Amino acid sequence: MSEEVQTFRATNGRVTGVIGLVMCAVVAVLFVATEKPSVAVPGVLGCAFAAVLVWSALLRPRVSATSRELRMRTFAEDVIIPLASIDTVAVRRYLLVGSGGVKYICPAVSRSLRKTVRSEMRWQGGSQLLAPGLRGGDVQAPTQTEVKGSKGVDYADFVETQIVHLANVDRATRGIEARSEEEYELGSQVVRRRAWLELGALAVLGLAFVVALVVV
């Protein structure tokens, strides 16, 4: 039986990313239809490079969670964090998660600049582990597969509270105290994997573009 995954709705870059991919495709078609090969070949390669860059920067980032781990996809890597090791959660211009003394960021979930300033004023000097509505004894794991938030609640606040809730549930399951040595040591089990497919595509297309400019 596969483990249930909760996916947090991305709030940043999706519309811009789709528009960017469409523009790359349109420009590539125009190069092919209107330009001679010496111009069309590097032009299409440049569009392909830009499309992969747009995908990696704006559409690839994602945040999801299982009952045991938080998964964050960024521009260049995938990060898997044991939920019980999380000691800090904050959404500003990006999602920031602290684990084992290391801070991890993901741009998929963010606040507007105005809301970021308001949130900083509201929580100045406080820990996001003390998010509103959170109770130490609340350890009922959520069952939905797509996390959309609650009506009337700011989505960034909801994401913070939800991740903290999941971290508390995992700590309770493992029998680990918050801010303990066990929690800190669990942070060493964070897994980071490079996005070799996207990085390789960027390297190959970038090199091909340079060669095409010189040779064609």
N, C-alpha and C positions, 0 to 999 in steps of 0.2 A: 504494500500500500504506500503510495507516494505521500511525502510530507506536504502539508498545506502551506502555501506561500501567500503572504499578504503583500500586495504591491501598493505602495503609496503613490498617489497621483502626482505626476510631475507638474510643477507650477511655473517652470522657467524654460524658455527657449524653444518650445515645441512648434508654435506657429511660425516663428522666425526660421527655424530649421527647415520646415516643410517648404516655405517660400524660397529659401536658399537653394534647396535641391531642385525645385522646379526651374528656377532661374539658371542654374548650372546646365540642366538638360536643354532648355530653350537656346541658350547661347551656344552649346555644343552643336545643336542641329543647325543653327545659323552659320556656324563655321563650315560645316560640311556642305551646306547648300549654296553658300555664296562665295567661298574663298577657294583659292587654288591650294593644292596639297601642301606646299611649303608653309602656308599659313594655317591651314585647317588642322594638320597633324599636331603641331605644338598647342594650337588653340584647344583642341579636344582633350589633349592630355592635361592641360591646365585646368579645364573645367572638371575633369575627373578628379584631379588632386583637390580642387576646391570642394567638390561634393563630399569626398571622404572626410575632409577637414570639418565641414559643416555637420556631417553625421556624428563625428567623434565629439565635437564640442557641444552641440546643441541637442542631438537626439539620442545619443548613446547613454548619457547619465540617467541613472535610475536608482531607486531605493526600494528594497523589499525586505521582508522578515519572515523567518520561520519561528517555531517555538523555542529554538535554541540559538539562532544567530541572526545578525543584521547583515544584509548584503548591500553594498554600495558600488555602483558602476560609475566611473568617472571618465575623463578624456582618455587616459592612458592606462588605466588599471581597474581590476576588480578587487574589492576589499571585503573579506568575510570576518565579522567581529562577533565573538561569543557575547550573547546578550548580557549574561551575568557579569561581564567584565566592564560594562559601560558605566562610567561615573559622571559623565557630562553630556547633555544634549542641548543644543541651541540652534535655532533657525534665525539667521540674520540675512545677509545677502547670499548665503549658501547654508547648507546643513553642516553643522560641526558636531562631531561625536568624539568624546574622549574615552580612551581605554588604555590601561597600563601605562599611563604617563605620556601617551602619544595622542595627538589630535589628528583626526581624519576628516576631510571635507568632501562634500558632494554638491554640485550646483543644481541638482535636479529639483530640490525644494528650496524656496527662498521667500523672503519678504521684499516688498517694495522699500525704497529708501525711507519714505515717510514712516511706514510701519516699523522699520528697523529702529529708527530713532526713538519712536514711541515705546517700543519694547525695551530698548536699552534704558530709558528713563524709568520704566516700570520695574525692571528687574535688576537695576544697578546694585552690584554687590551681592546679589543672590545667586543661588544655584538652581539650575533648571531641573534638578532632581526634586525641587520643591514646587513643581508646576501646579497650577490651580486644578482642583478636582481630584488630585492624587491622594490616595489613602494607603498607608503602609499595609493594611490588612486586606486590600483589594487584590486578590490573586486569581481572579477568574479570567482565563485566557480567552481572547476574542476569537470568533469563528469565521468572520467574513474574509473573503479572498481579495477584495479590492477595497482599500481604505479610502473613503471619500470625505470623512469628517462628519460633523453634526451640524444641523441647521442652526444658524446664529453664532457659531463658534468659528473664529479665525482659523483657517486651515493650518497655518504654520504652528499655532498654539496646539492644535489637535495632534499634529505630527510629533511635536515635542512630548506631549503627554502620553501618546500611544507608545512611543519607543521606550520612555521611562517605565510605563506600565509593563511592557513586555520584559524589560530588564529585571524589574522587581519579581515578576512571575518566575523567571529563569533562576534568579538567585534563591528564591524560596524553594524551588524544585531541587536545586543542587545543595541546599543547606548552607549557603554562603551569606555572610553578613555584608551589608553595604560598607564601603570604605575600609574593607579588611585586607589583610595580606593575600588571602586567597583570591579576592576579586582582582587585586593588582597583578598577581602572578598569572591569572587567567588571560590577562591582556597580552601575554607573550605568545598566545596561541592564535593571534590574528593572522590571517592568510592574505597575502597580497600577490596578485597575478597580473603580469603585464598584458595589455591588450595587443598581443603580437600581430593579430590579423590586421587591425587598423594601422598600427605603427609600420608594419611591413608594407601595406598598401601605400601609405604616404611616402615611404622611402623609395619604393619602386617607381611610383608615378612622378615623384619629384625628380629623380634621376633621369627618367625617360623624357620628361619635359625639357630638362637642360640639354640632353643629347639631341633632341629634336630641334631645338633652337640652333644648335651648332651645325648639325649634319644636313638637315632638310633644306 
